């Protein structure tokens, strides 16, 4: 990112808050308050650039206004704020919830989604009747002229707000996918932390084939979206009492409550705390999506008065069995698994030999020639951003399948650590190749059980092969102590020449493609080995994407 980019983002941010055209003096004064010591002349220079890009528009002598294109740029340009704002947004929603369950009045948190077929209402009703929802209270608003139906349902965050009003502070930790077997909640299969992500966790898992809500209703076995939070152990009895009262008035969805300091559903619970799992408020909407109906899902979108909602049904039969505190294997988080592979990397930069971490993705052998052609074309079109190394590997169980191994960017962390430089993988991101390039999504490696790049691929968010408009590719952001910068830069430059796809090496406190390292550190952005795999998928070839899979000797890899 250029040095002027943060300043222009701040200008756009300020203009977006103004209701009328604003002049350069007012903007300069505002920027000075934010620590950007720019005079009016410098502001006018930046404003001219913004005008040329179409982000702002001059309104005579009155000043400038932000354009729709500028607002779009601002939204993408603030992704480094968004990785913190998701959690802050939920904290805000919790605070604004003032629902009184005794009078049944006040504000609640809702999810509002748009459907396009009345049959979808029947699906939503069926899921609510099965008990796989927070509440039967919904609002249906049909717009016949547009052919759209807005459906508003209660969000589980409402329960956190109610608890806070009763003096119990809950901590939303994770959103994830909960495995159900024979109607019994077993354990969480995947989790993403609410902190340090630009995607709401349940939105991250909203790609096709990730949930099977309808199967749970029909057969008792499948996967549903759910959230997990902690409360202080001393508040457990009071919380149970409140939850029982809420259930009687139609607000529920609580799947299980742990004993103090006791793990539940595979999630470790610290001493002195209690874990609570609640069905995701979007569960009925996921069922609509699974049925093949078109739907636009929004999560924890707004606050509404409870009296604007009414029950769609009173015939609710809760299907799930109580959670048992049997011992489940603890969920393995991504970084824990990754560090053990990183530790085994022994690649020698001088000899260009040794083990690196690889991703291995599998496809049918009949599709291999087509896939290799896509990989070659993708690399030739954009060699700066695509890693050229790969290796074909056998499928462990199916002779009709073949694996394509590519270099995982965590190899870079291992190589630097082997050379005495600590390198921390911070985020997996979606990088839009505008000028300058910008991260438009970031998910922290810490607190996630799944590689962020797999999420972006599953949600069809990449456009590695796109010919019109900016491409969206996969990249990682890493953090290195500043004291080791000179040596690290030498090593990274060498790795880049070998073909390890180092996109950018930053300076302390510098925004790099919209991501920022902590104080006394600098950041680097590296390309993902899954970019070529994403390209294969974009071309309609069925390939099972796997990440951070195994160690492979670098010298045995082929090059496109």
HUMO-V793759 format. One record per pair of residues at least 6 apart in sequence whose ideal C-beta (glycine too) atoms are under 7 Angstrom apart, sorted by the first residue. I is the first residue (numbers start at 1). J is the second residue. If there is no record, write none. Layout:
i=I j=J
i=I j=J
This chain:
i=1 j=436
i=1 j=511
i=1 j=512
i=1 j=513
i=1 j=514
i=2 j=436
i=4 j=46
i=5 j=436
i=5 j=511
i=6 j=511
i=7 j=36
i=7 j=38
i=7 j=46
i=8 j=46
i=8 j=49
i=8 j=50
i=9 j=74
i=9 j=77
i=9 j=78
i=10 j=31
i=10 j=34
i=10 j=36
i=11 j=27
i=11 j=46
i=11 j=47
i=11 j=50
i=12 j=55
i=12 j=66
i=12 j=70
i=12 j=73
i=12 j=74
i=13 j=74
i=14 j=27
i=14 j=30
i=15 j=22
i=15 j=56
i=15 j=64
i=15 j=65
i=15 j=66
i=16 j=66
i=16 j=71
i=16 j=74
i=21 j=59
i=21 j=62
i=21 j=63
i=21 j=64
i=21 j=65
i=22 j=63
i=22 j=64
i=23 j=63
i=24 j=40
i=24 j=43
i=24 j=44
i=24 j=47
i=25 j=40
i=27 j=43
i=28 j=38
i=28 j=39
i=28 j=40
i=28 j=43
i=31 j=38
i=47 j=56
i=47 j=64
i=50 j=56
i=51 j=57
i=51 j=58
i=54 j=67
i=54 j=69
i=55 j=66
i=55 j=67
i=55 j=69
i=55 j=70
i=55 j=73
i=56 j=64
i=56 j=65
i=56 j=66
i=56 j=67
i=56 j=70
i=57 j=64
i=57 j=65
i=57 j=67
i=58 j=64
i=59 j=65
i=76 j=432
i=76 j=438
i=76 j=440
i=77 j=438
i=77 j=514
i=79 j=198
i=79 j=439
i=79 j=440
i=79 j=441
i=79 j=442
i=79 j=514
i=80 j=511
i=80 j=514
i=80 j=515
i=80 j=516
i=82 j=198
i=83 j=196
i=83 j=197
i=83 j=198
i=83 j=442
i=86 j=194
i=86 j=197
i=86 j=198
i=86 j=200
i=87 j=194
i=87 j=195
i=90 j=157
i=90 j=172
i=90 j=194
i=90 j=300
i=93 j=109
i=93 j=157
i=93 j=161
i=93 j=300
i=93 j=303
i=94 j=157
i=94 j=160
i=94 j=161
i=94 j=164
i=96 j=107
i=96 j=303
i=97 j=107
i=97 j=108
i=97 j=109
i=97 j=158
i=97 j=161
i=97 j=162
i=98 j=106
i=98 j=107
i=98 j=165
i=99 j=106
i=99 j=107
i=99 j=108
i=99 j=158
i=99 j=161
i=99 j=162
i=99 j=306
i=100 j=106
i=101 j=162
i=101 j=245
i=101 j=246
i=101 j=249
i=104 j=249
i=104 j=306
i=105 j=306
i=105 j=307
i=106 j=306
i=107 j=303
i=107 j=304
i=107 j=305
i=108 j=154
i=108 j=158
i=108 j=304
i=108 j=306
i=109 j=155
i=109 j=157
i=109 j=158
i=109 j=161
i=109 j=300
i=109 j=303
i=110 j=152
i=110 j=153
i=110 j=154
i=110 j=155
i=110 j=301
i=110 j=302
i=110 j=304
i=111 j=153
i=111 j=155
i=111 j=281
i=111 j=282
i=111 j=298
i=111 j=299
i=111 j=300
i=111 j=301
i=112 j=150
i=112 j=152
i=112 j=298
i=112 j=301
i=112 j=302
i=113 j=151
i=113 j=285
i=113 j=295
i=113 j=296
i=113 j=297
i=113 j=298
i=114 j=148
i=114 j=150
i=114 j=295
i=114 j=296
i=115 j=149
i=115 j=151
i=115 j=288
i=115 j=293
i=115 j=295
i=116 j=147
i=116 j=148
i=116 j=294
i=117 j=293
i=119 j=293
i=120 j=288
i=120 j=293
i=120 j=295
i=121 j=140
i=123 j=287
i=123 j=288
i=123 j=291
i=124 j=151
i=124 j=284
i=124 j=288
i=125 j=312
i=125 j=313
i=126 j=217
i=127 j=133
i=127 j=213
i=127 j=217
i=127 j=283
i=127 j=284
i=127 j=287
i=128 j=136
i=128 j=284
i=128 j=312
i=128 j=313
i=128 j=316
i=129 j=313
i=129 j=315
i=129 j=316
i=129 j=317
i=130 j=217
i=130 j=317
i=130 j=319
i=131 j=316
i=131 j=317
i=131 j=318
i=131 j=319
i=131 j=320
i=132 j=213
i=132 j=216
i=132 j=217
i=132 j=224
i=132 j=279
i=132 j=283
i=133 j=153
i=133 j=253
i=133 j=279
i=133 j=283
i=133 j=284
i=134 j=154
i=134 j=155
i=134 j=156
i=134 j=251
i=134 j=252
i=134 j=253
i=134 j=279
i=134 j=281
i=135 j=154
i=135 j=250
i=135 j=251
i=135 j=252
i=136 j=250
i=136 j=311
i=136 j=312
i=136 j=313
i=136 j=316
i=137 j=154
i=137 j=250
i=137 j=309
i=137 j=310
i=137 j=311
i=138 j=151
i=138 j=152
i=138 j=153
i=138 j=309
i=138 j=312
i=139 j=152
i=139 j=308
i=139 j=309
i=140 j=149
i=140 j=151
i=141 j=150
i=142 j=149
i=152 j=304
i=152 j=309
i=153 j=281
i=153 j=284
i=154 j=251
i=154 j=281
i=154 j=309
i=155 j=281
i=155 j=300
i=156 j=227
i=156 j=253
i=156 j=278
i=156 j=279
i=156 j=280
i=156 j=281
i=157 j=300
i=158 j=251
i=159 j=246
i=159 j=278
i=160 j=170
i=160 j=172
i=160 j=229
i=162 j=242
i=162 j=246
i=163 j=170
i=163 j=231
i=163 j=239
i=163 j=242
i=166 j=238
i=166 j=242
i=168 j=231
i=168 j=235
i=168 j=238
i=168 j=239
i=170 j=229
i=170 j=230
i=170 j=231
i=171 j=229
i=171 j=230
i=172 j=194
i=172 j=227
i=172 j=229
i=173 j=193
i=173 j=194
i=173 j=228
i=173 j=229
i=173 j=230
i=174 j=191
i=174 j=192
i=174 j=193
i=174 j=194
i=174 j=201
i=174 j=227
i=174 j=228
i=175 j=192
i=175 j=194
i=175 j=200
i=175 j=201
i=175 j=202
i=175 j=227
i=175 j=280
i=176 j=188
i=176 j=190
i=176 j=191
i=176 j=192
i=176 j=201
i=176 j=205
i=176 j=226
i=176 j=228
i=177 j=188
i=177 j=189
i=177 j=190
i=177 j=205
i=177 j=210
i=177 j=211
i=177 j=223
i=177 j=225
i=178 j=185
i=178 j=188
i=178 j=223
i=178 j=224
i=178 j=226
i=178 j=265
i=178 j=277
i=179 j=186
i=179 j=187
i=179 j=189
i=179 j=223
i=180 j=186
i=180 j=216
i=180 j=220
i=180 j=221
i=180 j=222
i=180 j=224
i=180 j=320
i=181 j=221
i=182 j=220
i=182 j=221
i=183 j=220
i=183 j=319
i=183 j=320
i=183 j=321
i=184 j=321
i=185 j=255
i=185 j=256
i=185 j=265
i=185 j=320
i=185 j=323
i=186 j=328
i=187 j=265
i=187 j=266
i=187 j=328
i=188 j=265
i=188 j=266
i=188 j=267
i=188 j=331
i=189 j=223
i=190 j=205
i=190 j=449
i=190 j=450
i=191 j=331
i=191 j=448
i=191 j=449
i=192 j=201
i=192 j=204
i=192 j=443
i=192 j=447
i=192 j=448
i=193 j=444
i=193 j=447
i=193 j=448
i=194 j=201
i=195 j=447
i=196 j=444
i=196 j=446
i=196 j=447
i=197 j=443
i=197 j=444
i=198 j=441
i=198 j=442
i=199 j=441
i=199 j=443
i=200 j=299
i=202 j=225
i=202 j=280
i=202 j=282
i=202 j=299
i=203 j=299
i=204 j=443
i=204 j=455
i=205 j=225
i=206 j=286
i=206 j=297
i=207 j=458
i=207 j=459
i=211 j=223
i=211 j=224
i=211 j=225
i=211 j=286
i=211 j=290
i=212 j=222
i=212 j=223
i=212 j=290
i=213 j=222
i=213 j=224
i=213 j=283
i=213 j=286
i=213 j=287
i=213 j=290
i=214 j=287
i=214 j=290
i=214 j=291
i=215 j=221
i=215 j=222
i=216 j=222
i=216 j=224
i=217 j=319
i=224 j=279
i=224 j=280
i=224 j=283
i=225 j=280
i=225 j=282
i=225 j=283
i=225 j=286
i=226 j=255
i=226 j=277
i=226 j=278
i=226 j=279
i=226 j=280
i=227 j=278
i=227 j=280
i=228 j=267
i=228 j=275
i=228 j=277
i=229 j=276
i=230 j=269
i=230 j=273
i=230 j=274
i=230 j=275
i=231 j=239
i=231 j=273
i=231 j=274
i=231 j=276
i=232 j=272
i=232 j=273
i=233 j=260
i=233 j=261
i=233 j=272
i=233 j=273
i=233 j=274
i=236 j=260
i=236 j=274
i=240 j=257
i=243 j=254
i=246 j=252
i=250 j=311
i=253 j=278
i=253 j=279
i=254 j=276
i=254 j=278
i=255 j=277
i=255 j=278
i=255 j=279
i=255 j=320
i=255 j=323
i=256 j=264
i=256 j=265
i=256 j=277
i=256 j=323
i=257 j=274
i=257 j=276
i=258 j=264
i=258 j=269
i=258 j=274
i=258 j=275
i=259 j=325
i=260 j=272
i=260 j=274
i=261 j=269
i=261 j=270
i=261 j=271
i=261 j=272
i=261 j=273
i=262 j=269
i=262 j=325
i=263 j=269
i=263 j=330
i=264 j=275
i=264 j=277
i=264 j=323
i=264 j=325
i=265 j=277
i=265 j=323
i=265 j=328
i=266 j=328
i=266 j=329
i=266 j=330
i=266 j=331
i=267 j=275
i=267 j=331
i=268 j=330
i=269 j=275
i=282 j=297
i=282 j=299
i=285 j=295
i=285 j=297
i=288 j=295
i=289 j=295
i=331 j=449
i=332 j=449
i=333 j=447
i=333 j=448
i=333 j=449
i=334 j=445
i=334 j=448
i=334 j=449
i=334 j=450
i=334 j=451
i=335 j=445
i=335 j=446
i=337 j=548
i=338 j=410
i=338 j=425
i=338 j=548
i=341 j=357
i=341 j=410
i=341 j=548
i=341 j=551
i=342 j=357
i=342 j=410
i=342 j=413
i=342 j=414
i=342 j=417
i=344 j=355
i=344 j=551
i=345 j=355
i=345 j=356
i=345 j=357
i=345 j=411
i=345 j=414
i=345 j=415
i=345 j=418
i=346 j=354
i=346 j=355
i=346 j=418
i=347 j=354
i=347 j=355
i=347 j=356
i=347 j=411
i=347 j=415
i=347 j=554
i=348 j=354
i=349 j=415
i=349 j=491
i=349 j=494
i=349 j=495
i=352 j=498
i=352 j=554
i=352 j=555
i=353 j=554
i=353 j=555
i=354 j=553
i=354 j=554
i=355 j=551
i=355 j=552
i=355 j=553
i=356 j=407
i=356 j=411
i=356 j=552
i=356 j=554
i=357 j=408
i=357 j=410
i=357 j=411
i=357 j=414
i=357 j=548
i=357 j=551
i=358 j=405
i=358 j=406
i=358 j=407
i=358 j=408
i=358 j=549
i=358 j=550
i=358 j=552
i=359 j=405
i=359 j=406
i=359 j=408
i=359 j=529
i=359 j=530
i=359 j=546
i=359 j=547
i=359 j=548
i=359 j=549
i=360 j=393
i=360 j=403
i=360 j=405
i=360 j=546
i=360 j=549
i=360 j=550
i=361 j=403
i=361 j=404
i=361 j=533
i=361 j=543
i=361 j=544
i=361 j=545
i=361 j=546
i=362 j=395
i=362 j=401
i=362 j=402
i=362 j=403
i=362 j=543
i=362 j=544
i=363 j=371
i=363 j=401
i=363 j=402
i=363 j=541
i=363 j=542
i=363 j=543
i=364 j=400
i=364 j=401
i=365 j=400
i=365 j=401
i=365 j=402
i=367 j=541
i=367 j=542
i=368 j=402
i=370 j=541
i=371 j=404
i=371 j=536
i=371 j=541
i=371 j=543
i=374 j=535
i=374 j=536
i=374 j=539
i=375 j=390
i=375 j=532
i=375 j=535
i=375 j=536
i=375 j=560
i=376 j=560
i=378 j=386
i=378 j=464
i=378 j=465
i=378 j=532
i=378 j=535
i=379 j=386
i=379 j=388
i=379 j=532
i=379 j=560
i=385 j=473
i=385 j=501
i=385 j=503
i=385 j=527
i=385 j=531
i=386 j=531
i=386 j=532
i=387 j=406
i=387 j=407
i=387 j=499
i=387 j=501
i=387 j=527
i=387 j=529
i=388 j=499
i=388 j=559
i=388 j=560
i=389 j=406
i=389 j=407
i=389 j=499
i=389 j=557
i=389 j=559
i=390 j=404
i=390 j=405
i=390 j=406
i=390 j=557
i=390 j=558
i=390 j=560
i=391 j=405
i=391 j=552
i=391 j=556
i=391 j=557
i=391 j=558
i=392 j=402
i=392 j=403
i=392 j=404
i=393 j=403
i=393 j=405
i=394 j=403
i=395 j=401
i=395 j=402
i=395 j=403
i=404 j=533
i=405 j=552
i=406 j=529
i=406 j=530
i=406 j=532
i=406 j=533
i=407 j=500
i=407 j=529
i=408 j=529
i=408 j=547
i=408 j=548
i=409 j=476
i=409 j=526
i=409 j=527
i=409 j=528
i=409 j=529
i=410 j=425
i=410 j=548
i=412 j=423
i=412 j=478
i=412 j=495
i=412 j=500
i=412 j=526
i=413 j=423
i=413 j=425
i=413 j=478
i=415 j=495
i=416 j=423
i=416 j=488
i=416 j=491
i=417 j=423
i=419 j=491
i=421 j=480
i=421 j=484
i=421 j=487
i=421 j=488
i=422 j=480
i=422 j=481
i=423 j=478
i=423 j=480
i=424 j=478
i=424 j=479
i=425 j=445
i=425 j=476
i=425 j=478
i=426 j=444
i=426 j=445
i=426 j=477
i=426 j=478
i=426 j=479
i=427 j=442
i=427 j=443
i=427 j=444
i=427 j=445
i=427 j=476
i=427 j=477
i=427 j=515
i=428 j=443
i=428 j=445
i=428 j=451
i=428 j=452
i=428 j=453
i=428 j=476
i=429 j=439
i=429 j=441
i=429 j=442
i=429 j=475
i=429 j=476
i=429 j=477
i=429 j=515
i=430 j=439
i=430 j=440
i=430 j=441
i=430 j=456
i=430 j=461
i=430 j=472
i=430 j=474
i=431 j=437
i=431 j=439
i=431 j=472
i=431 j=473
i=431 j=475
i=431 j=513
i=432 j=438
i=432 j=440
i=432 j=470
i=432 j=472
i=433 j=470
i=433 j=471
i=433 j=473
i=434 j=470
i=437 j=513
i=438 j=513
i=438 j=514
i=439 j=513
i=439 j=514
i=439 j=515
i=441 j=456
i=441 j=461
i=442 j=515
i=443 j=452
i=443 j=455
i=451 j=547
i=451 j=548
i=453 j=474
i=453 j=528
i=453 j=530
i=453 j=547
i=454 j=545
i=454 j=547
i=456 j=462
i=456 j=474
i=457 j=530
i=457 j=534
i=457 j=537
i=457 j=545
i=461 j=472
i=462 j=472
i=462 j=473
i=462 j=474
i=462 j=534
i=462 j=538
i=463 j=471
i=463 j=472
i=464 j=471
i=464 j=473
i=464 j=531
i=464 j=534
i=464 j=535
i=464 j=538
i=465 j=535
i=465 j=538
i=465 j=539
i=473 j=531
i=474 j=528
i=474 j=530
i=474 j=531
i=474 j=534
i=475 j=503
i=475 j=525
i=475 j=526
i=475 j=527
i=475 j=528
i=476 j=526
i=476 j=528
i=477 j=515
i=477 j=523
i=477 j=525
i=478 j=523
i=478 j=524
i=478 j=526
i=479 j=517
i=479 j=518
i=479 j=521
i=479 j=523
i=480 j=488
i=480 j=521
i=480 j=522
i=480 j=524
i=481 j=520
i=481 j=521
i=482 j=508
i=482 j=520
i=482 j=521
i=482 j=522
i=485 j=522
i=489 j=505
i=492 j=502
i=492 j=505
i=492 j=524
i=495 j=502
i=496 j=502
i=501 j=526
i=501 j=527
i=502 j=524
i=502 j=526
i=503 j=525
i=503 j=526
i=503 j=527
i=504 j=512
i=504 j=513
i=504 j=524
i=504 j=525
i=505 j=524
i=506 j=512
i=506 j=517
i=506 j=522
i=506 j=523
i=506 j=524
i=507 j=522
i=508 j=521
i=508 j=522
i=509 j=519
i=512 j=523
i=512 j=525
i=513 j=525
i=515 j=523
i=516 j=523
i=517 j=523
i=530 j=545
i=530 j=547
i=533 j=543
i=533 j=545
i=536 j=543
i=537 j=543
